[in-house]
Structure formats: structure tokens, C-alpha cells
Amino acid sequence: MVKAIEARRRRVLQALTYAMVLPISAAAQLKQAPGSQPEWQRSDEAIDFEPLSFDPDAVQRAKQKRNRARFERREKVFGAGLIEQASTWVGKGRSNAKDEIAKLLKIFDLPFAIDGKPVPFCAAGASYVAAQIYARRYVKEDSKLTPEVVAEYLGDIDHHHFAPSPSVWDMYFVARGKRRWKDAEPAKVAPKPGWLVIFDFGKGADHVGIVERYEPGTVHTIEFNTVPENAVGSEANGGMVARRRRRYTVPMIKGFVQTDLTTRT
């Protein structure tokens, strides 16, 4: 009985935490038909926003697909592994690797496109490569590393590192609630390799990338669903996995998710 009461108390406190950090713009953005959540994502101010509509219950189910009593052993060099896995995707995109991009979205039961409009995949991509780190402990052959297998390890990412989701807002909310969040402060906060960086291109939390390295004034990233440097033709519209050099400015950079912190309860 005492444990049940304590569990309920923690859930209430967590809900109150999320409510306090929810910006007014986000609250307006998240009004939608029951059963799904809306979100607008883009990787640059020069390109159009892309709509994302997802079922939060499906995301939660994805994190609970593997029925087991305990989590995997925490990956101590997670940041390096995240960069390594993400780097293997650089150069792939909607125009030249449609099936590969579809894998990133499939772990959250999302299609490649809805009504002819491609589904944004920056957050789904970061989540996928993170889960790959744990999946590769047991599956060495790429041909056997299916979305279904990768999805079995989303719960480990959620427990140890960050909230895997197709939603950038969800990543932000949970990081704040678990005290894994760092507001962008160029004079004080130097992001570490393997942290997530969240961008604000007009709607509060529109895009996420993986920090590859940092130098004063510049954050070097690997990003999914972005525009490559010096892009031309169809690549200029986004939809690629690419390395980027981002100016460390506020409010364009909203802040960082510290993926290397141990779990806080």
C-alpha cells in the first residue's frame, strides 16, 4: 500500500513538473483531436514547417515492447556510440534512401508520408540510432537489425539517457522533468559530444540534433531531417541526414539534453 501511494505521488509530481515547464506557445500547439498529438518541425528558418501527427500511446507502447524484468546494463560511453551510429546515416535522405528513412519512423508506427506529405524524422532518427547502440550488443548483422529489433531497446534509452520519441517537445519536457536539461548559455554551458541539442526556429522546439563536438561559438552536429551544408536541388528542401555547423546563439539554440547523466528518481 505504501509503495502504491508513493508511486501515485511521484506521477502527480511529474505531471505538475511538466505543466510548469510547458510554454504557452506549446500548449496552443498541442491542441488536437483525441488520440493524437500535433507538432510542427523544421531544421532551418529558410524552409517550410512540416507537420507531425503521432499517437502518444503508440510511442509509449513502443518503449514497452520488450517484456523483461530489468533494463540493460547502462552504456557508459553512450555519447561516443551515439555519434558513431549516427555517422553511418550521413548522406542518406528521402530522395536516395526512402526505405532506410522509413525504418526510423517505423519504430513509432509512423509511415514515411501521410496524404503525400513526408513525416519529419529528426527526433525519430536520434531515437533510432540511440536504440541501435543497445541492439548491437546482441545483433551483429545489419540484415537482422530490423526496426522491430531496434524498438525493443527504446525502453533502455528512456531509462538511461533521454526520452525516445518522434516529438521534439516530448524530448524537451521529459529532460526538464528528469533534470537532464541545460538551457543554452553560450558563456556558461559547453555541450558535450553525444548530448542532444534542441533548436527553436519559430515554434519553441522545432528540431533536434546530436552534438558531435563543440568549439566556442559553434556547435558541430549530426542531424536527421535537415539541409546539408551548401545543399542544391532537392536536398535544399531538407529530408537528409547531414553534419551541420550551428552558431551557438539564443534563442535559435534552446538548450541541451544531457544524455550522459545517470537516472534520477
N, C-alpha and C positions, 0 to 999 in steps of 0.2 A: 504493500500500500504506500509506504513512504517513497519507494523508488518511483512509483507511478505518479505521485503528486509532484515529485521533483522533476520528472520528465515533462509534465504539463507546464510547470513553472518555466522551464528552460524554453519551451516552444513559445510561450507567451512573451517572454523577454526578447527572444529573437524576432518575433513579429513586430514588437514595438521598436526594436532597433532599425529594422527595415523601413518602417513607417517614418521614423525621424530623418533618415537619410534620403528618402525619396523626394527628388526635386519636383517643384510644381509642374515644370515642363514635362517631366517623365510621367507624372500622374495623368496629365491630359493625354499624353501619347499612348498610355496603356489602356485607355477605354476602348472596349471592343466587345464583340459578341461572346457569350459564354462559351467556354471550352477552348478558346484560343487567345493568343496574345499578339498584338501588332508591334512592329518595330521598323524603323527606317535606318538603313545603313548606307554609308558611302566612305570611300577611303581618301577622298580629296575634295576640296571645295569646288574644283572645276568640273566635276562630273555629277550626274544626277543621283538623287537618293534612290535606293532600291528597297522595295517593301519586303518585309519578312513577316510571315504569319505562322505561328507554331503552337502546338498543343503542349502546355507546361506539364500536363500529366504524362504525355508521351516521353518528355525529357526525363521526368522522374523515373518512369519505368525503365528507360534506357540505362540509368545508373544502377538499377537493381536487377539486371538481367541474370547475373551470376548468383546462384543460390549457394552461399557458403557461410561458415560461421565466423571467419575472421578476414581482415584485409591482408593484402600482400605486404611483404616487408617493404618499408619506405625506401625509395630510391634516393640515396644520399647525394649523388651527382646529377640530380634531376635537370638542372639548368643546362648543363653541357649536353645531356641526352636529348633535351627538347630542341636545342639548336641543331644537333646532328640530324635528328629525324626531319625537322622542317626543311633543312637544306636540300634533302633529297627531292623535295617537291618544287624547288625553284625552277621556273621556266614552264611549268605546267599551267594550263588555264582552260577556260571554257571552249576556246576556239581550237585547241590542239590536243586536249586530253579530257574530253567530256566525261568518259566513263570513270576516269580517276577522280574528277571533281565530284561526280555523283556519289562516290564512296564516302566522301567526307560528310555529306548530308544524310546518307542512308542510316548512319548510326543513331540519328534522331528521328528516323521515319519521315524524313523530308524528301521530296522529289527534286530533281535537277531544276525544273521550272514549273510554274503554276500559271495557267492561262497564257502560256507563251512567254512569260516573264521569268528570267533566271532568278533563282533563290540565292541571296547573298550568303557567303560561306566563310567570312573571316573568323568568326568565333568557332564555328563548327570545325574549321581546319586546325586551329590551335588545339581544340579538344581532341581531335583525332590523333594528331601526332604525339600528344601527351600520353594518350592511352596506348599508343604503339610501343612506347618505352617498356611498359609492363608486359604487354602481349609478347614482345620479342624474347622475353625470358624463357618462354616455352615453345614459341613457334618461330623457327628459323627460316623457313621457306616463304618467300614473298607470295607465292601462289596460294598458300594456305592462310595467309594473313588477311582474311576477309573482313568486311565491315562487322559481321556478326561476331567474329572472334575479338576484334578490337573493342567493340562495345562492351564486352564482358568486363573490361578493366576501367570503365568510366567511374565506377564507384570508388576505386582506389585513388583516382585523380581528385575526386571530390573530397575524399577524406584527408589526403596528404598535402594537396597543392593548391588547387583552385576549383571553382565550380564549372565543370564542363557543360556547355550549353551552346545552342545556336544564337543565343541572345547576349549581346554585349552588356546590356543593362543588368542581366542576371549575374554575370561575372562581377560587375561592379558592386551590386547590392550585397552579394554573399561575401565578397572580400572585405567590405566595410563591416558587416556583421561579425566576421571571424577575426577582425583586427589584422587583416593581411594587406590592408590598403595604405598607400602613401600618396598624399596629394602632391602634384607637381610643384616643386620649388627649386628652380634651377640653381639657386645659391646654396641650397642645403641638401637636396636629395639627388644622389648619383645612382641611377638604376644599375642593377647587376645583370650580367648575362643570364638569360633564362627567365627573367621577370616578364610579365605581360605589361604592355603599355596601352592605355585606353585613350582614344582621341575624341575630341569634340569638334565636329565640323558643322555645327548648327543646331543639333537636337540633344545635346548633352552628353551622350555616349554612343557614338555612331560607328566606331571602328576599333579593332584590337589588333595588335601585332606582338611579335616576340622580340625582346631585346637581344640583339646579338653581341653588341658591345657599345660602350659609351665613351665619349670624349667631350670635354667641356663645350657646351653649346650645341652638340649634335648627338642624337640617339640613332644608332645603326640598328636596323630591324630586319626581320624576315616576316613578311605579311602575306596573308591569304586574301584573295579577292581585292587586289589592289591594281594600281597602274605602275608598270615598270618605269624606271628612270629612262628618260629620252624615248618614251614609247611613241610609236607611229601606227597608223592604220587602226585595225580593230582592237589592238592592245590598249590604245589610248582611252577606251571606254571602260577599262578595268577588267575584272574577272581573271586576273593572273596571280600566280604566286611569285613574289619577287623580293629582292633585297631593296631596302629603301634607306635614304639618309634623311632623317627628320630633324628640323630645327627644334631645339628644346625651348619652346615658348608656351606661355599660358595665355589664353585658355585652349589653344589647339591641342596641347597635351594635357589631358585632365589629370592623369596620375598613373600609378603603377600598382599591379598586383604582385605581392612578394610571394613567389611560388616556392621559396626555399624555407619558409617558416614551418616549424612543427605544428601539429594540430593543436588548437586551443579549444577547451571545452568550457 
